[in-house]
Amino acid sequence: IKKVAKKPTKVKVVVKKSKKKKKSVTVSWKKAANAKGYRIALSKKKNGKYKKVTDTKKTKYTFKKTKGTYVKLTAYVVKSDKATFSKATKPVKFKVK
């Protein structure tokens, strides 16, 4: 019997303007249960195609210059070289000024 990795819980995203760095936005989230990492994806349109930006183990990410204005986040867990993903968050709009 194979043990299947438990799906991570859904993630909630918070967007804040960076106080230290101009022209940057920090996206942060609370750690999801069972999550080993998070996949960040961007899109120019809310319901458009989302392109992977990076995978990270941290619970925040700073965008300096970006072509996207919507971000989605997905938590994942890896077991035996196979990743199991949570449901993606709803698109969150942000703007880098």
Salt bridges, closest charged atoms under 4 A:
ASP55 OD1 - ARG39 NE 2.83
ASP55 OD2 - LYS52 NZ 3.55
